[in-house]
Amino acid sequence: MSIYVGNVSFKATEADITQLFSDYGHVKLTKMIHDRETDRFKGFCFVEMSADSEEAEAINALNGKEFMGRQLNVSKARS
């Protein structure tokens, strides 16, 4: 399972997101999505954690939470 994280501050880094999610378990992967032409961060990313239970806990805790001045949209990623 993967977690979609939307409405992320453009100032956020991969380390910031990893740190935020590490409170809920082991973060295996954080993938920040960038524009191909400008390499500018698009404001969303994907996070993978070690266990489904950790991902569910993170989604419940972080959806709607303010982070770096923006309210996060956190949900299970769709394929």
All heavy atoms as a GROMACS GRO file, in nm:
protein
  623
    1MET      N    1   0.085  -0.117   0.000
    1MET     CA    2   0.000   0.000   0.000
    1MET      C    3   0.089   0.123   0.000
    1MET      O    4   0.198   0.122   0.052
    1MET     CB    5  -0.090  -0.001   0.124
    1MET     CG    6  -0.179   0.122   0.133
    1MET     SD    7  -0.313   0.103   0.252
    1MET     CE    8  -0.248   0.193   0.391
    2SER      N    9   0.039   0.228  -0.058
    2SER     CA   10   0.112   0.353  -0.064
    2SER      C   11   0.018   0.464  -0.016
    2SER      O   12  -0.103   0.452  -0.027
    2SER     CB   13   0.153   0.379  -0.209
    2SER     OG   14   0.264   0.462  -0.214
    3ILE      N   15   0.076   0.568   0.038
    3ILE     CA   16  -0.001   0.681   0.089
    3ILE      C   17   0.019   0.800  -0.003
    3ILE      O   18   0.132   0.835  -0.039
    3ILE     CB   19   0.045   0.720   0.231
    3ILE    CG1   20   0.028   0.603   0.327
    3ILE    CG2   21  -0.030   0.842   0.281
    3ILE    CD1   22   0.092   0.628   0.463
    4TYR      N   23  -0.092   0.864  -0.041
    4TYR     CA   24  -0.089   0.989  -0.118
    4TYR      C   25  -0.093   1.103  -0.018
    4TYR      O   26  -0.174   1.104   0.074
    4TYR     CB   27  -0.209   0.996  -0.211
    4TYR     CG   28  -0.232   1.135  -0.268
    4TYR    CD1   29  -0.158   1.179  -0.377
    4TYR    CD2   30  -0.324   1.222  -0.212
    4TYR    CE1   31  -0.177   1.306  -0.429
    4TYR    CE2   32  -0.344   1.348  -0.264
    4TYR     CZ   33  -0.270   1.390  -0.371
    4TYR     OH   34  -0.288   1.516  -0.422
    5VAL      N   35  -0.004   1.202  -0.037
    5VAL     CA   36   0.000   1.320   0.049
    5VAL      C   37  -0.011   1.441  -0.041
    5VAL      O   38   0.079   1.471  -0.120
    5VAL     CB   39   0.130   1.326   0.132
    5VAL    CG1   40   0.124   1.441   0.232
    5VAL    CG2   41   0.157   1.195   0.204
    6GLY      N   42  -0.123   1.513  -0.032
    6GLY     CA   43  -0.147   1.628  -0.117
    6GLY      C   44  -0.149   1.758  -0.037
    6GLY      O   45  -0.154   1.757   0.085
    7ASN      N   46  -0.144   1.868  -0.110
    7ASN     CA   47  -0.143   2.003  -0.054
    7ASN      C   48  -0.020   2.027   0.035
    7ASN      O   49  -0.027   2.092   0.138
    7ASN     CB   50  -0.272   2.033   0.024
    7ASN     CG   51  -0.296   2.182   0.037
    7ASN    OD1   52  -0.261   2.260  -0.051
    7ASN    ND2   53  -0.355   2.222   0.148
    8VAL      N   54   0.092   1.972  -0.008
    8VAL     CA   55   0.218   1.985   0.065
    8VAL      C   56   0.283   2.118   0.029
    8VAL      O   57   0.282   2.159  -0.087
    8VAL     CB   58   0.314   1.868   0.031
    8VAL    CG1   59   0.446   1.882   0.104
    8VAL    CG2   60   0.248   1.735   0.061
    9SER      N   61   0.339   2.185   0.128
    9SER     CA   62   0.410   2.312   0.105
    9SER      C   63   0.522   2.292   0.003
    9SER      O   64   0.592   2.191   0.005
    9SER     CB   65   0.469   2.362   0.236
    9SER     OG   66   0.556   2.472   0.213
   10PHE      N   67   0.538   2.390  -0.084
   10PHE     CA   68   0.645   2.383  -0.184
   10PHE      C   69   0.783   2.394  -0.121
   10PHE      O   70   0.883   2.364  -0.184
   10PHE     CB   71   0.625   2.491  -0.291
   10PHE     CG   72   0.502   2.469  -0.374
   10PHE    CD1   73   0.390   2.549  -0.360
   10PHE    CD2   74   0.497   2.366  -0.467
   10PHE    CE1   75   0.277   2.528  -0.436
   10PHE    CE2   76   0.384   2.342  -0.544
   10PHE     CZ   77   0.274   2.423  -0.528
   11LYS      N   78   0.788   2.435   0.005
   11LYS     CA   79   0.915   2.445   0.078
   11LYS      C   80   0.955   2.314   0.144
   11LYS      O   81   1.067   2.299   0.191
   11LYS     CB   82   0.906   2.554   0.184
   11LYS     CG   83   0.885   2.693   0.126
   11LYS     CD   84   0.870   2.796   0.234
   11LYS     CE   85   0.840   2.932   0.174
   11LYS     NZ   86   0.815   3.034   0.275
   12ALA      N   87   0.864   2.217   0.149
   12ALA     CA   88   0.890   2.090   0.216
   12ALA      C   89   0.994   2.009   0.138
   12ALA      O   90   1.001   2.015   0.016
   12ALA     CB   91   0.761   2.009   0.229
   13THR      N   92   1.071   1.933   0.212
   13THR     CA   93   1.172   1.845   0.152
   13THR      C   94   1.134   1.700   0.181
   13THR      O   95   1.046   1.672   0.264
   13THR     CB   96   1.311   1.871   0.210
   13THR    OG1   97   1.309   1.837   0.351
   13THR    CG2   98   1.352   2.017   0.192
   14GLU      N   99   1.201   1.610   0.115
   14GLU     CA  100   1.180   1.468   0.139
   14GLU      C  101   1.207   1.434   0.285
   14GLU      O  102   1.133   1.356   0.346
   14GLU     CB  103   1.273   1.388   0.047
   14GLU     CG  104   1.239   1.243   0.036
   14GLU     CD  105   1.321   1.174  -0.071
   14GLU    OE1  106   1.304   1.208  -0.190
   14GLU    OE2  107   1.401   1.086  -0.034
   15ALA      N  108   1.309   1.495   0.342
   15ALA     CA  109   1.342   1.471   0.483
   15ALA      C  110   1.230   1.520   0.576
   15ALA      O  111   1.201   1.455   0.677
   15ALA     CB  112   1.474   1.540   0.518
   16ASP      N  113   1.167   1.633   0.543
   16ASP     CA  114   1.056   1.685   0.623
   16ASP      C  115   0.940   1.586   0.626
   16ASP      O  116   0.882   1.558   0.732
   16ASP     CB  117   1.005   1.818   0.568
   16ASP     CG  118   1.105   1.932   0.579
   16ASP    OD1  119   1.187   1.931   0.672
   16ASP    OD2  120   1.100   2.021   0.492
   17ILE      N  121   0.905   1.533   0.510
   17ILE     CA  122   0.793   1.438   0.500
   17ILE      C  123   0.828   1.307   0.570
   17ILE      O  124   0.746   1.252   0.644
   17ILE     CB  125   0.755   1.413   0.352
   17ILE    CG1  126   0.713   1.544   0.285
   17ILE    CG2  127   0.647   1.308   0.342
   17ILE    CD1  128   0.592   1.611   0.344
   18THR      N  129   0.949   1.259   0.550
   18THR     CA  130   0.992   1.136   0.616
   18THR      C  131   0.986   1.152   0.767
   18THR      O  132   0.936   1.064   0.837
   18THR     CB  133   1.135   1.098   0.571
   18THR    OG1  134   1.133   1.078   0.429
   18THR    CG2  135   1.183   0.972   0.640
   19GLN      N  136   1.032   1.264   0.818
   19GLN     CA  137   1.029   1.290   0.962
   19GLN      C  138   0.885   1.294   1.013
   19GLN      O  139   0.854   1.238   1.118
   19GLN     CB  140   1.100   1.422   0.995
   19GLN     CG  141   1.097   1.459   1.141
   19GLN     CD  142   1.170   1.359   1.229
   19GLN    OE1  143   1.276   1.308   1.192
   19GLN    NE2  144   1.114   1.328   1.344
   20LEU      N  145   0.797   1.360   0.940
   20LEU     CA  146   0.657   1.370   0.980
   20LEU      C  147   0.593   1.231   0.991
   20LEU      O  148   0.526   1.201   1.090
   20LEU     CB  149   0.580   1.454   0.876
   20LEU     CG  150   0.430   1.469   0.898
   20LEU    CD1  151   0.402   1.550   1.024
   20LEU    CD2  152   0.366   1.535   0.777
   21PHE      N  153   0.616   1.145   0.895
   21PHE     CA  154   0.555   1.012   0.895
   21PHE      C  155   0.627   0.914   0.986
   21PHE      O  156   0.568   0.814   1.028
   21PHE     CB  157   0.548   0.957   0.752
   21PHE     CG  158   0.429   1.010   0.676
   21PHE    CD1  159   0.433   1.135   0.616
   21PHE    CD2  160   0.313   0.936   0.668
   21PHE    CE1  161   0.325   1.185   0.548
   21PHE    CE2  162   0.202   0.985   0.600
   21PHE     CZ  163   0.208   1.111   0.540
   22SER      N  164   0.752   0.938   1.021
   22SER     CA  165   0.827   0.844   1.105
   22SER      C  166   0.770   0.836   1.247
   22SER      O  167   0.798   0.739   1.318
   22SER     CB  168   0.975   0.882   1.108
   22SER     OG  169   0.994   1.003   1.176
   23ASP      N  170   0.688   0.932   1.287
   23ASP     CA  171   0.622   0.923   1.418
   23ASP      C  172   0.523   0.807   1.423
   23ASP      O  173   0.480   0.767   1.531
   23ASP     CB  174   0.547   1.053   1.449
   23ASP     CG  175   0.641   1.170   1.476
   23ASP    OD1  176   0.761   1.147   1.506
   23ASP    OD2  177   0.595   1.286   1.468
   24TYR      N  178   0.485   0.752   1.308
   24TYR     CA  179   0.384   0.646   1.301
   24TYR      C  180   0.441   0.512   1.257
   24TYR      O  181   0.366   0.417   1.241
   24TYR     CB  182   0.271   0.691   1.207
   24TYR     CG  183   0.215   0.822   1.252
   24TYR    CD1  184   0.259   0.941   1.195
   24TYR    CD2  185   0.126   0.829   1.359
   24TYR    CE1  186   0.213   1.063   1.241
   24TYR    CE2  187   0.079   0.951   1.406
   24TYR     CZ  188   0.123   1.068   1.347
   24TYR     OH  189   0.078   1.188   1.394
   25GLY      N  190   0.572   0.504   1.238
   25GLY     CA  191   0.636   0.379   1.202
   25GLY      C  192   0.754   0.403   1.109
   25GLY      O  193   0.796   0.516   1.086
   26HIS      N  194   0.807   0.294   1.057
   26HIS     CA  195   0.925   0.300   0.969
   26HIS      C  196   0.884   0.341   0.827
   26HIS      O  197   0.802   0.274   0.765
   26HIS     CB  198   0.996   0.166   0.967
   26HIS     CG  199   1.111   0.161   0.871
   26HIS    ND1  200   1.230   0.226   0.896
   26HIS    CD2  201   1.124   0.102   0.750
   26HIS    CE1  202   1.311   0.206   0.794
   26HIS    NE2  203   1.249   0.131   0.704
   27VAL      N  204   0.944   0.448   0.779
   27VAL     CA  205   0.918   0.495   0.642
   27VAL      C  206   1.016   0.428   0.548
   27VAL      O  207   1.138   0.445   0.561
   27VAL     CB  208   0.929   0.650   0.634
   27VAL    CG1  209   0.909   0.696   0.491
   27VAL    CG2  210   0.830   0.716   0.728
   28LYS      N  211   0.963   0.350   0.454
   28LYS     CA  212   1.049   0.281   0.356
   28LYS      C  213   1.085   0.371   0.240
   28LYS      O  214   1.195   0.364   0.187
   28LYS     CB  215   0.980   0.156   0.303
   28LYS     CG  216   0.962   0.048   0.404
   28LYS     CD  217   0.912  -0.086   0.353
   28LYS     CE  218   0.837  -0.090   0.226
   28LYS     NZ  219   0.782  -0.222   0.190
   29LEU      N  220   0.991   0.457   0.198
   29LEU     CA  221   1.012   0.538   0.079
   29LEU      C  222   0.930   0.666   0.086
   29LEU      O  223   0.814   0.663   0.126
   29LEU     CB  224   0.971   0.458  -0.045
   29LEU     CG  225   0.972   0.530  -0.179
   29LEU    CD1  226   1.116   0.556  -0.225
   29LEU    CD2  227   0.898   0.450  -0.284
   30THR      N  228   0.991   0.776   0.047
   30THR     CA  229   0.920   0.902   0.027
   30THR      C  230   0.954   0.949  -0.113
   30THR      O  231   1.072   0.965  -0.146
   30THR     CB  232   0.964   1.008   0.129
   30THR    OG1  233   0.940   0.958   0.261
   30THR    CG2  234   0.888   1.138   0.111
   31LYS      N  235   0.852   0.969  -0.195
   31LYS     CA  236   0.874   1.010  -0.334
   31LYS      C  237   0.803   1.143  -0.359
   31LYS      O  238   0.681   1.150  -0.366
   31LYS     CB  239   0.824   0.904  -0.430
   31LYS     CG  240   0.847   0.942  -0.575
   31LYS     CD  241   0.832   0.823  -0.665
   31LYS     CE  242   0.846   0.863  -0.809
   31LYS     NZ  243   0.976   0.858  -0.861
   32MET      N  244   0.882   1.249  -0.372
   32MET     CA  245   0.831   1.382  -0.404
   32MET      C  246   0.814   1.390  -0.555
   32MET      O  247   0.903   1.351  -0.630
   32MET     CB  248   0.930   1.489  -0.357
   32MET     CG  249   0.973   1.478  -0.212
   32MET     SD  250   0.847   1.521  -0.095
   32MET     CE  251   0.860   1.696  -0.096
   33ILE      N  252   0.702   1.443  -0.600
   33ILE     CA  253   0.672   1.449  -0.743
   33ILE      C  254   0.710   1.588  -0.797
   33ILE      O  255   0.664   1.690  -0.745
   33ILE     CB  256   0.524   1.419  -0.772
   33ILE    CG1  257   0.484   1.285  -0.709
   33ILE    CG2  258   0.496   1.421  -0.921
   33ILE    CD1  259   0.566   1.165  -0.755
   34HIS      N  260   0.795   1.589  -0.901
   34HIS     CA  261   0.845   1.713  -0.960
   34HIS      C  262   0.801   1.724  -1.106
   34HIS      O  263   0.784   1.622  -1.174
   34HIS     CB  264   0.997   1.718  -0.954
   34HIS     CG  265   1.050   1.733  -0.816
   34HIS    ND1  266   1.068   1.627  -0.732
   34HIS    CD2  267   1.089   1.842  -0.747
   34HIS    CE1  268   1.115   1.670  -0.615
   34HIS    NE2  269   1.129   1.800  -0.622
   35ASP      N  270   0.788   1.846  -1.153
   35ASP     CA  271   0.757   1.872  -1.293
   35ASP      C  272   0.877   1.830  -1.377
   35ASP      O  273   0.991   1.861  -1.343
   35ASP     CB  274   0.726   2.021  -1.312
   35ASP     CG  275   0.686   2.053  -1.453
   35ASP    OD1  276   0.777   2.077  -1.536
   35ASP    OD2  277   0.564   2.056  -1.481
   36ARG      N  278   0.854   1.761  -1.487
   36ARG     CA  279   0.964   1.712  -1.571
   36ARG      C  280   1.045   1.824  -1.635
   36ARG      O  281   1.165   1.815  -1.649
   36ARG     CB  282   0.910   1.623  -1.682
   36ARG     CG  283   0.859   1.493  -1.635
   36ARG     CD  284   0.811   1.409  -1.749
   36ARG     NE  285   0.737   1.294  -1.698
   36ARG     CZ  286   0.686   1.203  -1.773
   36ARG    NH1  287   0.698   1.208  -1.903
   36ARG    NH2  288   0.621   1.102  -1.720
   37GLU      N  289   0.978   1.930  -1.676
   37GLU     CA  290   1.046   2.037  -1.748
   37GLU      C  291   1.116   2.136  -1.656
   37GLU      O  292   1.227   2.180  -1.684
   37GLU     CB  293   0.948   2.109  -1.839
   37GLU     CG  294   0.897   2.020  -1.951
   37GLU     CD  295   0.797   2.090  -2.040
   37GLU    OE1  296   0.789   2.214  -2.036
   37GLU    OE2  297   0.726   2.019  -2.114
   38THR      N  298   1.049   2.173  -1.546
   38THR     CA  299   1.106   2.276  -1.459
   38THR      C  300   1.174   2.220  -1.335
   38THR      O  301   1.242   2.292  -1.265
   38THR     CB  302   0.996   2.373  -1.413
   38THR    OG1  303   0.901   2.302  -1.332
   38THR    CG2  304   0.927   2.438  -1.531
   39ASP      N  305   1.149   2.091  -1.305
   39ASP     CA  306   1.199   2.024  -1.185
   39ASP      C  307   1.144   2.088  -1.057
   39ASP      O  308   1.197   2.068  -0.949
   39ASP     CB  309   1.352   2.019  -1.181
   39ASP     CG  310   1.402   1.911  -1.086
   39ASP    OD1  311   1.338   1.803  -1.081
   39ASP    OD2  312   1.502   1.935  -1.016
   40ARG      N  313   1.035   2.162  -1.069
   40ARG     CA  314   0.971   2.224  -0.952
   40ARG      C  315   0.878   2.122  -0.887
   40ARG      O  316   0.806   2.049  -0.954
   40ARG     CB  317   0.890   2.346  -0.996
   40ARG     CG  318   0.826   2.419  -0.881
   40ARG     CD  319   0.764   2.551  -0.928
   40ARG     NE  320   0.711   2.621  -0.812
   40ARG     CZ  321   0.583   2.651  -0.798
   40ARG    NH1  322   0.496   2.624  -0.894
   40ARG    NH2  323   0.542   2.712  -0.690
   41PHE      N  324   0.880   2.118  -0.753
   41PHE     CA  325   0.795   2.029  -0.677
   41PHE      C  326   0.649   2.063  -0.704
   41PHE      O  327   0.609   2.178  -0.702
   41PHE     CB  328   0.827   2.042  -0.528
   41PHE     CG  329   0.739   1.963  -0.437
   41PHE    CD1  330   0.716   1.828  -0.458
   41PHE    CD2  331   0.678   2.024  -0.329
   41PHE    CE1  332   0.634   1.756  -0.373
   41PHE    CE2  333   0.596   1.953  -0.243
   41PHE     CZ  334   0.575   1.819  -0.265
   42LYS      N  335   0.567   1.960  -0.729
   42LYS     CA  336   0.427   1.981  -0.768
   42LYS      C  337   0.331   1.994  -0.649
   42LYS      O  338   0.213   2.019  -0.669
   42LYS     CB  339   0.379   1.868  -0.857
   42LYS     CG  340   0.436   1.873  -0.997
   42LYS     CD  341   0.370   1.766  -1.080
   42LYS     CE  342   0.381   1.800  -1.226
   42LYS     NZ  343   0.301   1.710  -1.308
   43GLY      N  344   0.378   1.973  -0.527
   43GLY     CA  345   0.292   1.989  -0.410
   43GLY      C  346   0.227   1.861  -0.361
   43GLY      O  347   0.139   1.865  -0.276
   44PHE      N  348   0.272   1.746  -0.414
   44PHE     CA  349   0.224   1.620  -0.361
   44PHE      C  350   0.334   1.515  -0.366
   44PHE      O  351   0.433   1.530  -0.437
   44PHE     CB  352   0.097   1.571  -0.432
   44PHE     CG  353   0.116   1.530  -0.576
   44PHE    CD1  354   0.134   1.397  -0.608
   44PHE    CD2  355   0.113   1.623  -0.678
   44PHE    CE1  356   0.150   1.357  -0.740
   44PHE    CE2  357   0.126   1.585  -0.811
   44PHE     CZ  358   0.145   1.451  -0.842
   45CYS      N  359   0.315   1.412  -0.285
   45CYS     CA  360   0.416   1.306  -0.278
   45CYS      C  361   0.349   1.175  -0.238
   45CYS      O  362   0.229   1.170  -0.208
   45CYS     CB  363   0.526   1.343  -0.179
   45CYS     SG  364   0.470   1.368  -0.011
   46PHE      N  365   0.428   1.069  -0.237
   46PHE     CA  366   0.383   0.937  -0.196
   46PHE      C  367   0.477   0.885  -0.089
   46PHE      O  368   0.598   0.909  -0.094
   46PHE     CB  369   0.381   0.841  -0.315
   46PHE     CG  370   0.281   0.881  -0.420
   46PHE    CD1  371   0.318   0.961  -0.527
   46PHE    CD2  372   0.148   0.843  -0.408
   46PHE    CE1  373   0.226   1.000  -0.623
   46PHE    CE2  374   0.056   0.882  -0.503
   46PHE     CZ  375   0.094   0.961  -0.610
   47VAL      N  376   0.420   0.815   0.008
   47VAL     CA  377   0.497   0.760   0.118
   47VAL      C  378   0.461   0.613   0.131
   47VAL      O  379   0.345   0.575   0.122
   47VAL     CB  380   0.465   0.833   0.251
   47VAL    CG1  381   0.538   0.769   0.368
   47VAL    CG2  382   0.500   0.981   0.242
   48GLU      N  383   0.563   0.530   0.152
   48GLU     CA  384   0.542   0.388   0.180
   48GLU      C  385   0.603   0.358   0.316
   48GLU      O  386   0.714   0.403   0.347
   48GLU     CB  387   0.607   0.300   0.073
   48GLU     CG  388   0.537   0.305  -0.059
   48GLU     CD  389   0.596   0.208  -0.160
   48GLU    OE1  390   0.668   0.112  -0.120
   48GLU    OE2  391   0.572   0.229  -0.279
   49MET      N  392   0.528   0.281   0.394
   49MET     CA  393   0.574   0.243   0.528
   49MET      C  394   0.585   0.092   0.537
   49MET      O  395   0.539   0.020   0.448
   49MET     CB  396   0.479   0.300   0.632
   49MET     CG  397   0.472   0.453   0.624
   49MET     SD  398   0.365   0.530   0.746
   49MET     CE  399   0.471   0.520   0.889
   50SER      N  400   0.646   0.043   0.645
   50SER     CA  401   0.674  -0.100   0.659
   50SER      C  402   0.550  -0.186   0.673
   50SER      O  403   0.548  -0.299   0.625
   50SER     CB  404   0.765  -0.124   0.780
   50SER     OG  405   0.891  -0.067   0.756
   51ALA      N  406   0.448  -0.136   0.740
   51ALA     CA  407   0.330  -0.219   0.766
   51ALA      C  408   0.203  -0.143   0.730
   51ALA      O  409   0.196  -0.020   0.745
   51ALA     CB  410   0.326  -0.260   0.913
   52ASP      N  411   0.102  -0.218   0.687
   52ASP     CA  412  -0.027  -0.157   0.654
   52ASP      C  413  -0.089  -0.088   0.775
   52ASP      O  414  -0.152   0.017   0.762
   52ASP     CB  415  -0.125  -0.261   0.600
   52ASP     CG  416  -0.089  -0.308   0.460
   52ASP    OD1  417  -0.005  -0.242   0.394
   52ASP    OD2  418  -0.144  -0.411   0.417
   53SER      N  419  -0.068  -0.145   0.893
   53SER     CA  420  -0.124  -0.084   1.015
   53SER      C  421  -0.060   0.052   1.043
   53SER      O  422  -0.127   0.145   1.088
   53SER     CB  423  -0.107  -0.177   1.134
   53SER     OG  424   0.030  -0.204   1.158
   54GLU      N  425   0.070   0.064   1.015
   54GLU     CA  426   0.139   0.192   1.033
   54GLU      C  427   0.085   0.295   0.934
   54GLU      O  428   0.064   0.412   0.970
   54GLU     CB  429   0.290   0.176   1.012
   54GLU     CG  430   0.358   0.092   1.117
   54GLU     CD  431   0.504   0.064   1.085
   54GLU    OE1  432   0.550   0.094   0.972
   54GLU    OE2  433   0.574   0.012   1.173
   55GLU      N  434   0.063   0.252   0.810
   55GLU     CA  435   0.010   0.343   0.709
   55GLU      C  436  -0.131   0.390   0.745
   55GLU      O  437  -0.162   0.508   0.732
   55GLU     CB  438   0.012   0.277   0.571
   55GLU     CG  439   0.153   0.260   0.519
   55GLU     CD  440   0.161   0.197   0.382
   55GLU    OE1  441   0.058   0.145   0.332
   55GLU    OE2  442   0.270   0.201   0.323
   56ALA      N  443  -0.214   0.299   0.793
   56ALA     CA  444  -0.351   0.335   0.833
   56ALA      C  445  -0.348   0.435   0.948
   56ALA      O  446  -0.425   0.533   0.949
   56ALA     CB  447  -0.429   0.211   0.871
   57GLU      N  448  -0.260   0.413   1.044
   57GLU     CA  449  -0.248   0.504   1.158
   57GLU      C  450  -0.202   0.643   1.112
   57GLU      O  451  -0.255   0.746   1.156
   57GLU     CB  452  -0.150   0.448   1.261
   57GLU     CG  453  -0.138   0.533   1.386
   57GLU     CD  454  -0.040   0.477   1.487
   57GLU    OE1  455   0.006   0.362   1.472
   57GLU    OE2  456  -0.008   0.550   1.582
   58ALA      N  457  -0.105   0.647   1.022
   58ALA     CA  458  -0.055   0.775   0.971
   58ALA      C  459  -0.164   0.850   0.894
   58ALA      O  460  -0.178   0.972   0.909
   58ALA     CB  461   0.067   0.752   0.882
   59ILE      N  462  -0.239   0.779   0.812
   59ILE     CA  463  -0.347   0.842   0.736
   59ILE      C  464  -0.449   0.904   0.831
   59ILE      O  465  -0.487   1.020   0.815
   59ILE     CB  466  -0.414   0.740   0.642
   59ILE    CG1  467  -0.318   0.703   0.528
   59ILE    CG2  468  -0.546   0.796   0.586
   59ILE    CD1  469  -0.364   0.583   0.445
   60ASN      N  470  -0.491   0.827   0.931
   60ASN     CA  471  -0.591   0.878   1.027
   60ASN      C  472  -0.540   0.998   1.105
   60ASN      O  473  -0.614   1.092   1.132
   60ASN     CB  474  -0.634   0.767   1.123
   60ASN     CG  475  -0.717   0.662   1.055
   60ASN    OD1  476  -0.787   0.689   0.957
   60ASN    ND2  477  -0.711   0.540   1.106
   61ALA      N  478  -0.413   0.995   1.142
   61ALA     CA  479  -0.357   1.102   1.224
   61ALA      C  480  -0.324   1.228   1.145
   61ALA      O  481  -0.337   1.340   1.196
   61ALA     CB  482  -0.231   1.052   1.295
   62LEU      N  483  -0.282   1.213   1.020
   62LEU     CA  484  -0.229   1.328   0.945
   62LEU      C  485  -0.326   1.391   0.846
   62LEU      O  486  -0.304   1.505   0.804
   62LEU     CB  487  -0.100   1.288   0.873
   62LEU     CG  488   0.015   1.248   0.964
   62LEU    CD1  489   0.133   1.197   0.882
   62LEU    CD2  490   0.056   1.363   1.053
   63ASN      N  491  -0.433   1.323   0.809
   63ASN     CA  492  -0.528   1.382   0.715
   63ASN      C  493  -0.594   1.504   0.779
   63ASN      O  494  -0.651   1.496   0.886
   63ASN     CB  495  -0.635   1.281   0.672
   63ASN     CG  496  -0.722   1.336   0.562
   63ASN    OD1  497  -0.675   1.404   0.471
   63ASN    ND2  498  -0.850   1.308   0.569
   64GLY      N  499  -0.580   1.618   0.715
   64GLY     CA  500  -0.635   1.743   0.766
   64GLY      C  501  -0.543   1.819   0.860
   64GLY      O  502  -0.575   1.931   0.900
   65LYS      N  503  -0.430   1.760   0.896
   65LYS     CA  504  -0.335   1.825   0.987
   65LYS      C  505  -0.261   1.937   0.915
   65LYS      O  506  -0.224   1.924   0.798
   65LYS     CB  507  -0.235   1.724   1.041
   65LYS     CG  508  -0.134   1.784   1.136
   65LYS     CD  509  -0.039   1.682   1.191
   65LYS     CE  510   0.060   1.750   1.284
   65LYS     NZ  511   0.149   1.654   1.348
   66GLU      N  512  -0.237   2.046   0.985
   66GLU     CA  513  -0.158   2.156   0.927
   66GLU      C  514  -0.010   2.122   0.937
   66GLU      O  515   0.039   2.079   1.041
   66GLU     CB  516  -0.185   2.288   0.999
   66GLU     CG  517  -0.116   2.404   0.931
   66GLU     CD  518  -0.148   2.537   0.994
   66GLU    OE1  519  -0.262   2.558   1.035
   66GLU    OE2  520  -0.056   2.620   1.003
   67PHE      N  521   0.060   2.140   0.826
   67PHE     CA  522   0.203   2.113   0.819
   67PHE      C  523   0.266   2.219   0.731
   67PHE      O  524   0.228   2.234   0.615
   67PHE     CB  525   0.228   1.972   0.764
   67PHE     CG  526   0.372   1.936   0.751
   67PHE    CD1  527   0.451   1.917   0.862
   67PHE    CD2  528   0.430   1.921   0.626
   67PHE    CE1  529   0.585   1.883   0.850
   67PHE    CE2  530   0.564   1.888   0.612
   67PHE     CZ  531   0.641   1.869   0.726
   68MET      N  532   0.358   2.295   0.786
   68MET     CA  533   0.429   2.402   0.714
   68MET      C  534   0.330   2.502   0.652
   68MET      O  535   0.347   2.545   0.539
   68MET     CB  536   0.524   2.344   0.609
   68MET     CG  537   0.634   2.259   0.669
   68MET     SD  538   0.750   2.196   0.547
   68MET     CE  539   0.858   2.339   0.532
   69GLY      N  540   0.223   2.531   0.726
   69GLY     CA  541   0.128   2.633   0.684
   69GLY      C  542   0.020   2.586   0.589
   69GLY      O  543  -0.060   2.667   0.541
   70ARG      N  544   0.013   2.456   0.561
   70ARG     CA  545  -0.090   2.404   0.471
   70ARG      C  546  -0.158   2.283   0.533
   70ARG      O  547  -0.094   2.205   0.603
   70ARG     CB  548  -0.026   2.365   0.336
   70ARG     CG  549   0.038   2.488   0.269
   70ARG     CD  550   0.086   2.460   0.135
   70ARG     NE  551  -0.027   2.465   0.043
   70ARG     CZ  552  -0.012   2.461  -0.088
   70ARG    NH1  553   0.108   2.452  -0.141
   70ARG    NH2  554  -0.116   2.465  -0.168
   71GLN      N  555  -0.286   2.266   0.504
   71GLN     CA  556  -0.362   2.153   0.555
   71GLN      C  557  -0.344   2.034   0.461
   71GLN      O  558  -0.384   2.039   0.344
   71GLN     CB  559  -0.509   2.192   0.567
   71GLN     CG  560  -0.592   2.091   0.638
   71GLN     CD  561  -0.734   2.139   0.661
   71GLN    OE1  562  -0.778   2.238   0.603
   71GLN    NE2  563  -0.806   2.069   0.744
   72LEU      N  564  -0.285   1.927   0.513
   72LEU     CA  565  -0.253   1.810   0.432
   72LEU      C  566  -0.377   1.730   0.393
   72LEU      O  567  -0.471   1.718   0.473
   72LEU     CB  568  -0.157   1.717   0.507
   72LEU     CG  569  -0.020   1.771   0.541
   72LEU    CD1  570   0.057   1.669   0.623
   72LEU    CD2  571   0.057   1.808   0.415
   73ASN      N  572  -0.374   1.674   0.275
   73ASN     CA  573  -0.472   1.575   0.230
   73ASN      C  574  -0.399   1.443   0.223
   73ASN      O  575  -0.312   1.425   0.138
   73ASN     CB  576  -0.527   1.610   0.090
   73ASN     CG  577  -0.604   1.738   0.091
   73ASN    OD1  578  -0.675   1.768   0.185
   73ASN    ND2  579  -0.589   1.816  -0.014
   74VAL      N  580  -0.430   1.352   0.315
   74VAL     CA  581  -0.359   1.226   0.325
   74VAL      C  582  -0.460   1.112   0.307
   74VAL      O  583  -0.560   1.106   0.377
   74VAL     CB  584  -0.288   1.213   0.461
   74VAL    CG1  585  -0.208   1.083   0.469
   74VAL    CG2  586  -0.198   1.333   0.487
   75SER      N  587  -0.431   1.023   0.213
   75SER     CA  588  -0.522   0.912   0.186
   75SER      C  589  -0.444   0.795   0.127
   75SER      O  590  -0.329   0.809   0.087
   75SER     CB  591  -0.635   0.953   0.093
   75SER     OG  592  -0.582   0.989  -0.034
   76LYS      N  593  -0.512   0.682   0.119
   76LYS     CA  594  -0.455   0.565   0.053
   76LYS      C  595  -0.440   0.600  -0.095
   76LYS      O  596  -0.531   0.653  -0.157
   76LYS     CB  597  -0.547   0.446   0.072
   76LYS     CG  598  -0.496   0.318   0.016
   76LYS     CD  599  -0.592   0.205   0.048
   76LYS     CE  600  -0.542   0.077  -0.014
   76LYS     NZ  601  -0.630  -0.036   0.018
   77ALA      N  602  -0.324   0.573  -0.150
   77ALA     CA  603  -0.299   0.604  -0.291
   77ALA      C  604  -0.378   0.509  -0.380
   77ALA      O  605  -0.394   0.391  -0.350
   77ALA     CB  606  -0.150   0.591  -0.322
   78ARG      N  607  -0.430   0.565  -0.488
   78ARG     CA  608  -0.503   0.484  -0.586
   78ARG      C  609  -0.409   0.452  -0.702
   78ARG      O  610  -0.322   0.529  -0.735
   78ARG     CB  611  -0.623   0.562  -0.639
   78ARG     CG  612  -0.724   0.589  -0.534
   78ARG     CD  613  -0.842   0.662  -0.592
   78ARG     NE  614  -0.873   0.770  -0.497
   78ARG     CZ  615  -0.921   0.886  -0.531
   78ARG    NH1  616  -0.948   0.915  -0.656
   78ARG    NH2  617  -0.947   0.976  -0.441
   79SER      N  618  -0.432   0.337  -0.764
   79SER     CA  619  -0.346   0.299  -0.876
   79SER      C  620  -0.386   0.368  -1.004
   79SER      O  621  -0.487   0.425  -1.020
   79SER     CB  622  -0.347   0.148  -0.895
   79SER     OG  623  -0.478   0.100  -0.903
   0.00000   0.00000   0.00000
